[in-house]
Amino acid sequence: GPVFRADGMVHLTERDNFVDLGCGYGQVLMAVREVCPTCRCWGVELDDACFRAACKGAHDAAAVWAEEAAPVGVVHGSIDDCFVDGADRRDHERIMIDRHGREDIEMLDLAEALSHVTVVFLFLGEWANLRLRHKLLQVLPVGAR
């Protein structure tokens, strides 16, 4: 969590829409939720076991979230799905877990959702980051970090 604290590298606010592309087991999502309970927070994960672990981690952590905590979302899908245009676009299920551990499913167009993100977290190799940089710059709103 030190990266996301008020005195850390990224200062998150309630107006932020945070996404972790390649969220793995969801540790970063839980750190963000702890530091800024009211910001929108969601991740995308391709690996089925990691996706299930991220959902379980959110369920397990929900009991200690602040009263005003916004739900955490996890999407089972590929990062590449965030950059699909035209007829190839499809909706994905985003599992939303609230502070009571309740689950809700919403349908989400990843490319559209990414266009509203204010903070992107990537913990990928240099090659993947360089490959995604151009795509992110085309999709993200001005001022996203």
Sequence and secondary structure as in RCSB ss.txt:
>XXXX:A:sequence
GPVFRADGMVHLTERDNFVDLGCGYGQVLMAVREVCPTCRCWGVELDDACFRAACKGAHDAAAVWAEEAAPVGVV
HGSIDDCFVDGADRRDHERIMIDRHGREDIEMLDLAEALSHVTVVFLFLGEWANLRLRHKLLQVLPVGAR
>XXXX:A:secstr
 TTTSTTSSS   TT EEEEET TTSHHHHHHHHH TTSEEEEEE  HHHHHHHHHHHHHHGGGS TT   EEEE
ES GGGGG  GGG  EEEEEEE TT  EEEEEEEHHHHHTT SEEEE   HHHHHHHHHHHHHHS TT  
